[in-house]
Amino acid sequence: MPLTIPNLLTWLRIVLIPIFVAIYYLPEGWVSPHWLNFTAALIFALAALTDWLDGYLARVLNQSSAFGAFLDPVADKLMVAAALIVLVNLDRVDLLVTLVIIGREIAISALREWMAAVGARKSVAVSFVGKIKTASQMTAILLLLYHDPVARIDIQKIGTVLIYLAALLTLASMAYYIKKAWPQIDTRDTNL
């Protein structure tokens, strides 16, 4: 494993996950609910920032690596899954939405690995719909974690709308990736 700045940032994102989850298990009264929400949102925002920054630095510093390309999406999915599970536990996100988003992430990760194994990974590269889904999902999670109103704006309602939008885009992007991979799936299936 190359110890590059992008890979270290990815590892930082993974290390933040148990810290992020642990703050919700602090003894009651140690931290006010507002500061708990603020801290969780801040940690998640830091993780999201490292996600963008590690990719940017990998390109700018020419420090891309196969290990980094593998670890980065794993770290992303772990952080999103942890946040969604916490939000379900806090009754801020519907369980079905969480299952759709996490299930899609697992299915598309498996599809990408299979496509890479058959030499066709580029046909399931990240799409525009996938990027919009990620932006909607990350913003929604951040707002749902923060939870408290900002300047009389109900952040929870905005976050809920965005997480449902993310779930719909999740299904749309999954359909897109499966459609792009279908020729390989169909060809491989008939060769068995």
N, C-alpha and C positions, 0 to 999 in steps of 0.2 A: 504494500500500500504506500503510494507516494505521499509524503507529508507536505502537501502544498497548502497555500492559504485557502483556496476553495474547499479542499477536503477538510481542513480544520474547521471551517465555518459550518460545513455539513455535520461534522461530529458535534459541534456546539449545539446545533439544532436538536440532535438526538439527546444530548445531555439535558437540554431544557425541558424535555417531555416529563421526566419524573418530578422535576421541580414544579412545573406547571400543575401537574395533578396533585402533588403533595400540599400545595397551598390550600386546597379545598378540604384537607383533613387536619388543618390546624385546630387546636381546641377552640371551642366556641368562646367568643369574647376576646380572643387575642388580637384580632383584627376586625375592624368594622366591616359590615357587608360592602359598603362603598369601596373601601381600600382593597378588599378581597377581589372585587370585580375589576377595579383599576389595575391591580397587580397581574391578574390573569390575562387581561387584555394587553397589557404592556409586554408580558412574556411572549404571548402569541404574536404580537406585532414585531417583536425582535426576531422571532423565529421566521416570520414571513420575510422580513428584511434580509436575513441571512440567506434565505432561499434565492432571492433575486440577486444578492451580492455575490454569492459563490459562483453562479452561472456567468455573471458579468466578468468577474475577475478571472475565471477560467479561460474566457475568450481573450480578454485584454492582455493577460500575463502569459498567454499560451501555456496554461497549466491544465489543460483538459487531460483526463485519464480515463481508462476503462473502468477503474474502480470508482472514481468520482461519478461517472455516468450511471453506474449501478446504484451507488449509495444515495445520491441526491433524491431520486424519486421515492426511495424507501423511507428516507427521513421525512419527506413531505407527507407521505401517506400515513406514517405513524403519528405525526403531529396533528394532522386533520382528524384522524380516527380518535385520538385521545381527546381532542377538544370536543368532538361531537358526542362522545360517550359522557363526558363531563356535563355537557349541555342537556343531554337526555336525563341524566341524574338530577340536574337542577330544574327539570321540567320546563326548559326553555326551547327545546326542539323535539318534534315528534319522532318517535322511534322509527316509524316507517321511512321518514326522510333520511334518517341516519343509516338505516339498512340499505336504502337505495344507493346512497353516496358511497358508503364503504364497500358494498357489494360490487358496484361498478369499478371501483379502484382495483379491487382484487382481480376481477374478470379481465379488465383491460391490461393490467400488469402481466397476467398470465398470457394473454393474447400477444402482447409485445415480445415476451420472452420466446414464445413459440415461433413467432414470425422472424425473430433474430436467428433462431436455430435453423430455420429453413432458408436463411439468407434474404429475407424480404422485409426487414425491419423498417426501411424507409417508407414503405407503403402505409404504415400506421404511425407516422410521425405526428407530433402534436398539431392539431388543427386549430383554426380560428375559433370554432365553437368551443373547443376544449379550453382555449385561453380565456374566453368570456366566462365559461363555467368556473374556472379557477378564480378569476377576479371576483365574481359574484359570491362564490363560496367563501373565499378568504375575508371579504368585507363583511359578509353576513356573520361569520363566526366571531370576528372581532367585535361587531356591534352587539351580538347576543352575549358575549362574555362581559362586555362593559355594562350592559343592561340598564344602567341608570339614565334618566332623561338628561339631555344636553340642551340648554337654552329652551326648555319646555318642549323639545322635540322628543317624541317617544322612540328612542333608539331600538327598543325591543320590537316594535311593530315593523320598523324598516328592516331590521335584521331578519324577522320572520318572513317577510315578503321576499327578501333576497335569498334566503335559504331554500324556499320553495322554488324560486326561479332557478337556483343552482341545481336542485333535484331534477327539474324538467330538462335543463341543459345537460345534466349528467346522462339522462336517458337518450337525449338527442345525439350527444357526442359518442355514446356507446354504439348506437345504431350506425353512426357514420364510420366508426372504426371497424365494426364488423362488416359493413358493406365493402370497405376498402380491402379488408383481409379475405373476403369471401372467395375470390378466385383461387387464392392459395389453399384455403380450407377445402374447397370443392375439388381442386386438383389432387391434393394429398389424400383426400378421402377416397377418391376413385382408384387411387394407386394401391390401396390396401388389399 
